[in-house]
Amino acid sequence: MTNLETPITSPEHTQSTKKATKMQFMVELTHSPGTCIASPGSTDREYHAELLGEIHQIAYKHGVDIVTGWAFPIGHKLWYVVSAKDAQDVTDTFFSIGVHRWNTVQIHPVLDHKTFKSKVLDEISGRVDISA
C-alpha cells in the first residue's frame, strides 16, 4: 500500500520496463461516391491519394505497423489490419492521413483466428461436452 511517506522512486511508483505488447486492430474506412477521392469533383484528391499511398511510412512514425489492407473501390470501403500498442496510436495515424475528412472511420480491436481459438474456443469446448 502506498502512503505519503513512500519515496517517489519506489517500485510502487515506477512503470514496468517491459516493452508493451502490440495489439491488432481492424480499421474500416467507409465513404460515399460523392466523397470518394476517385470522384472527379473531389477536392484535394491528389493530396489525399498521396497520403494514403504513404500509409506505411506515416504509420511507422506513430509506432503502428500496417499488417495488410484491402480495398473494395466500387463499394467505397477500405480495411486495414494494423498492429499498435494502443488504439490512440492507430487514431493518430489515420487522423494524420486525413481519412476522417472523407470517411467514417471505425477502429476495432481484433484477435487472429489462432489466438481466438486458443483463448476463446478452446475454453468453451473444454467445458462443453460436444458428444451429446
DRENMARKOL-769416 format. One line per 2 residues: number of its first residue (from 0); their letters; for each residue y, z negated, x of N, C-alpha, C. Coordinates in Angstrom, 3 decimals, padded with zeros to 6 digits. Layout:
<mivexs>
NUM	A	Y,Z,X,Y,Z,X,Y,Z,X ~ ...
</mivexs>
This chain:
<mivexs>
0	MT	-001.181,000.000,000.844,000.000,000.000,000.000,001.240,000.000,000.885 ~ 002.164,000.864,000.591,003.399,000.938,001.363,004.401,-000.064,000.829
2	NL	005.082,-000.748,001.752,006.173,-001.633,001.333,007.393,-001.320,002.189 ~ 008.472,-002.011,001.945,009.718,-001.728,002.646,009.629,-001.989,004.138
4	ET	008.655,-002.785,004.576,008.534,-003.101,005.990,007.605,-002.146,006.726 ~ 006.970,-001.196,006.024,006.090,-000.238,006.674,006.948,000.753,007.458
6	PI	006.715,000.899,008.760,007.542,001.819,009.546,007.410,003.259,009.030 ~ 008.496,004.009,009.106,008.517,005.376,008.607,007.555,006.275,009.391
8	TS	007.184,005.869,010.606,006.260,006.668,011.411,004.805,006.324,011.125 ~ 004.583,005.420,010.210,003.239,005.017,009.838,002.466,006.218,009.271
10	PE	001.140,006.236,009.465,000.345,007.310,008.866,000.500,007.405,007.355 ~ 000.924,006.314,006.728,001.145,006.341,005.287,002.315,007.247,004.909
12	HT	003.192,007.531,005.869,004.372,008.339,005.607,004.279,009.753,006.182 ~ 003.247,010.038,006.937,003.166,011.354,007.575,002.240,012.259,006.794
14	QS	002.551,013.540,006.844,001.704,014.519,006.175,000.543,014.885,007.089 ~ -000.508,015.375,006.480,-001.669,015.800,007.241,-001.290,016.944,008.164
16	TK	-001.867,016.928,009.351,-001.613,018.024,010.290,-002.595,019.176,010.084 ~ -003.507,019.023,009.126,-004.442,020.099,008.828,-003.684,021.279,008.235
18	KA	-004.090,022.468,008.619,-003.462,023.665,008.070,-003.875,023.814,006.607 ~ -002.905,024.128,005.770,-003.183,024.292,004.348,-004.089,025.493,004.128
20	TK	-005.064,025.340,003.260,-005.953,026.432,002.907,-005.232,027.341,001.931 ~ -005.360,028.647,002.151,-004.704,029.589,001.254,-005.525,029.768,-000.015
22	MQ	-004.805,029.971,-001.097,-005.405,030.254,-002.402,-005.243,031.736,-002.688 ~ -006.006,032.223,-003.652,-005.825,033.603,-004.080,-005.137,033.617,-005.439
24	FM	-004.280,034.619,-005.608,-003.551,034.808,-006.853,-003.656,036.263,-007.273 ~ -003.716,036.491,-008.579,-003.646,037.836,-009.137,-002.227,037.984,-009.687
26	VE	-001.531,038.992,-009.173,-000.171,039.266,-009.640,-000.239,040.527,-010.492 ~ 000.235,040.414,-011.714,000.230,041.551,-012.639,001.665,041.957,-012.940
28	LT	001.961,043.225,-012.711,003.282,043.781,-012.988,003.136,044.758,-014.147 ~ 003.924,044.568,-015.188,003.882,045.434,-016.367,005.298,045.877,-016.699
30	HS	005.455,047.173,-016.917,006.767,047.710,-017.277,006.608,048.787,-018.333 ~ 007.714,049.225,-018.882,007.694,050.263,-019.916,007.982,051.622,-019.285
32	PG	007.711,052.697,-019.995,008.065,054.014,-019.469,009.561,054.126,-019.152 ~ 010.383,053.445,-019.927,011.822,053.517,-019.704,012.304,052.801,-018.457
34	TC	011.577,051.767,-018.033,011.975,051.032,-016.831,011.164,051.431,-015.606 ~ 010.226,052.345,-015.766,009.370,052.779,-014.668,010.208,053.437,-013.563
36	IA	009.940,053.088,-012.310,010.705,053.684,-011.217,010.388,055.167,-011.037 ~ 009.300,055.629,-011.641,008.976,057.060,-011.575,009.770,057.860,-012.605
38	SP	010.405,057.171,-013.526,011.205,057.834,-014.549,012.440,058.459,-013.894 ~ 012.726,059.728,-014.213,013.898,060.380,-013.606,015.210,059.654,-013.877
40	GS	015.304,058.925,-014.965,016.527,058.209,-015.302,016.629,056.831,-014.673 ~ 015.618,056.430,-013.925,015.592,055.105,-013.327,016.682,054.972,-012.267
42	TD	017.449,053.877,-012.355,018.455,053.624,-011.329,017.787,052.946,-010.136 ~ 018.246,053.237,-008.970,017.709,052.652,-007.728,016.225,052.939,-007.523
44	RE	015.711,054.025,-008.065,014.274,054.297,-007.976,013.805,054.451,-006.530 ~ 014.607,055.111,-005.685,014.211,055.286,-004.287,014.155,053.935,-003.570
46	YH	015.143,053.093,-003.848,015.203,051.772,-003.238,013.978,050.941,-003.623 ~ 013.653,050.892,-004.907,012.501,050.109,-005.368,011.183,050.694,-004.859
48	AE	011.085,052.002,-004.812,009.872,052.641,-004.292,009.677,052.299,-002.814 ~ 010.773,052.287,-002.062,010.688,051.955,-000.637,010.247,050.511,-000.439
50	LL	010.847,049.583,-001.205,010.467,048.167,-001.090,009.007,047.950,-001.467 ~ 008.575,048.554,-002.566,007.183,048.394,-002.995,006.233,049.005,-001.968
52	GE	006.657,050.070,-001.336,005.852,050.689,-000.283,005.713,049.833,000.956 ~ 006.622,048.875,001.134,006.593,047.971,002.291,006.093,046.581,001.912
54	IH	005.349,046.495,000.832,004.925,045.190,000.312,004.138,044.365,001.335 ~ 003.315,045.001,002.147,002.520,044.251,003.132,003.420,043.555,004.154
56	QI	004.422,044.270,004.654,005.329,043.687,005.645,006.203,042.600,005.034 ~ 006.667,042.816,003.823,007.514,041.824,003.150,006.702,040.569,002.840
58	AY	005.484,040.759,002.358,004.619,039.611,002.052,004.341,038.792,003.310 ~ 004.091,039.462,004.410,003.807,038.783,005.680,004.949,037.834,006.057
60	KH	006.187,038.260,005.821,007.351,037.430,006.140,007.382,036.148,005.310 ~ 006.710,036.156,004.161,006.654,034.977,003.284,005.345,034.204,003.429
62	GV	004.529,034.578,004.420,003.255,033.892,004.616,002.195,034.291,003.612 ~ 002.345,035.455,003.007,001.424,035.943,001.980,000.668,037.149,002.525
64	DI	-000.625,037.188,002.264,-001.446,038.339,002.633,-001.789,039.118,001.376 ~ -001.572,040.420,001.410,-001.986,041.277,000.300,-003.460,041.605,000.542
66	VT	-004.329,041.121,-000.322,-005.765,041.373,-000.178,-006.078,042.797,-000.615 ~ -005.604,043.157,-001.791,-005.784,044.513,-002.305,-004.842,044.707,-003.491
68	GW	-004.721,045.934,-003.916,-003.866,046.217,-005.059,-004.328,047.472,-005.778 ~ -003.959,047.556,-007.030,-004.308,048.707,-007.863,-003.108,049.100,-008.698
70	AF	-003.070,050.363,-009.064,-002.019,050.851,-009.955,-002.650,051.674,-011.062 ~ -002.122,051.549,-012.256,-002.501,052.369,-013.400,-001.212,053.028,-013.877
72	PI	-000.799,054.119,-013.202,000.515,054.708,-013.460,000.786,055.064,-014.915 ~ -000.156,055.700,-015.582,000.098,056.105,-016.972,000.164,054.905,-017.908
74	GH	-000.462,053.786,-017.511,-000.410,052.552,-018.295,000.736,051.645,-017.896 ~ 001.476,052.044,-016.847,002.643,051.291,-016.375,002.290,049.864,-015.981
76	KL	001.203,049.733,-015.200,000.749,048.432,-014.718,000.369,048.531,-013.246 ~ 000.590,047.438,-012.531,000.141,047.293,-011.156,-000.464,045.901,-011.025
78	WY	-001.474,045.786,-010.178,-002.116,044.495,-009.921,-002.260,044.314,-008.421 ~ -002.048,043.097,-007.975,-002.250,042.751,-006.571,-003.015,041.444,-006.500
80	VV	-004.004,041.384,-005.619,-004.642,040.122,-005.277,-004.033,039.733,-003.942 ~ -003.475,038.525,-003.905,-002.816,038.044,-002.702,-003.373,036.691,-002.308
82	SA	-003.209,036.358,-001.055,-003.644,035.076,-000.530,-002.404,034.357,-000.007 ~ -002.192,033.117,-000.463,-000.990,032.358,-000.080,-001.272,030.872,-000.182
84	KD	-000.439,030.074,000.482,-000.652,028.625,000.408,-000.240,028.055,-000.945 ~ 000.706,028.744,-001.626,001.090,028.280,-002.955,001.745,029.408,-003.750
86	AQ	001.912,029.173,-005.029,002.471,030.186,-005.925,003.933,030.493,-005.622 ~ 004.659,029.527,-005.049,006.065,029.781,-004.743,006.216,030.854,-003.662
88	DV	005.332,030.865,-002.678,005.376,031.919,-001.660,005.125,033.289,-002.286 ~ 004.232,033.329,-003.265,003.956,034.577,-003.985,005.192,034.986,-004.778
90	TD	005.781,034.034,-005.473,007.001,034.298,-006.240,008.107,034.819,-005.331 ~ 008.300,034.171,-004.196,009.343,034.593,-003.257,009.106,036.019,-002.765
92	TF	007.849,036.352,-002.509,007.513,037.702,-002.050,007.912,038.745,-003.078 ~ 007.443,038.576,-004.300,007.700,039.589,-005.325,009.159,039.580,-005.786
94	FS	009.814,038.431,-005.706,011.243,038.382,-006.029,012.042,039.172,-004.994 ~ 011.684,039.023,-003.709,012.426,039.727,-002.659,012.233,041.239,-002.738
96	IG	011.131,041.671,-003.305,010.899,043.102,-003.506,011.698,043.601,-004.711 ~ 012.024,042.705,-005.628,012.840,043.063,-006.783,012.069,043.616,-007.964
98	VH	010.746,043.425,-007.966,009.952,043.987,-009.067,010.271,043.342,-010.410 ~ 010.831,042.149,-010.398,011.202,041.472,-011.651,012.316,042.216,-012.385
100	RW	013.008,043.095,-011.692,014.099,043.854,-012.320,013.582,044.937,-013.247 ~ 012.342,045.383,-013.018,011.795,046.447,-013.862,010.390,046.151,-014.373
102	NT	009.923,044.914,-014.170,008.592,044.491,-014.617,008.625,043.099,-015.212 ~ 007.651,042.821,-016.059,007.282,041.456,-016.370,006.262,041.085,-015.309
104	VQ	006.456,039.958,-014.650,005.587,039.546,-013.537,004.803,038.315,-013.978 ~ 003.485,038.407,-013.860,002.618,037.254,-014.134,001.837,036.944,-012.864
106	IH	001.799,035.659,-012.507,001.073,035.217,-011.314,000.022,034.213,-011.765 ~ -001.248,034.536,-011.476,-002.370,033.703,-011.904,-003.191,033.262,-010.687
108	PV	-003.483,031.965,-010.563,-004.423,031.552,-009.516,-005.821,032.030,-009.918 ~ -006.577,032.553,-008.957,-007.907,033.076,-009.259,-008.914,032.653,-008.196
110	LD	-010.186,032.707,-008.581,-011.300,032.482,-007.665,-012.083,033.773,-007.548 ~ -012.610,034.049,-006.359,-013.521,035.189,-006.266,-014.826,034.793,-006.968
112	HK	-015.654,035.791,-007.279,-016.846,035.503,-008.080,-017.811,034.551,-007.370 ~ -017.957,034.690,-006.070,-018.869,033.808,-005.327,-018.425,032.344,-005.465
114	TF	-017.138,032.097,-005.327,-016.610,030.735,-005.474,-016.736,030.261,-006.915 ~ -016.423,031.128,-007.871,-016.566,030.801,-009.289,-018.004,030.410,-009.598
116	KS	-018.952,031.172,-009.059,-020.366,030.876,-009.296,-020.738,029.508,-008.723 ~ -020.359,029.259,-007.474,-020.769,028.002,-006.842,-020.045,026.787,-007.421
118	KV	-018.782,026.923,-007.789,-018.018,025.770,-008.264,-018.082,025.563,-009.767 ~ -018.394,026.619,-010.521,-018.387,026.500,-011.978,-019.773,026.790,-012.569
120	LD	-020.264,027.994,-012.349,-021.521,028.391,-012.995,-022.713,027.570,-012.535 ~ -022.812,027.306,-011.234,-023.941,026.518,-010.738,-023.907,025.098,-011.288
122	EI	-022.712,024.559,-011.471,-022.578,023.234,-012.067,-023.087,023.238,-013.505 ~ -022.762,024.281,-014.234,-023.194,024.385,-015.632,-024.702,024.577,-015.698
124	SG	-025.199,025.525,-014.939,-026.628,025.821,-015.014,-027.470,024.672,-014.488 ~ -026.916,023.835,-013.644,-027.630,022.667,-013.148,-027.794,021.597,-014.194
126	RV	-026.978,021.630,-015.224,-027.023,020.608,-016.272,-027.636,021.123,-017.568 ~ -027.857,022.414,-017.643,-028.351,023.018,-018.894,-029.737,023.586,-018.642
128	DI	-030.651,023.291,-019.546,-031.981,023.837,-019.452,-031.954,025.263,-020.031 ~ -032.058,026.288,-019.148,-031.954,027.664,-019.611,-033.279,028.214,-020.134
130	SA	-034.374,027.437,-020.038,-035.667,027.919,-020.543,-035.819,027.665,-022.038 ~ -034.939,026.894,-022.612,-035.046,026.558,-024.032,-034.668,027.717,-024.928
</mivexs>
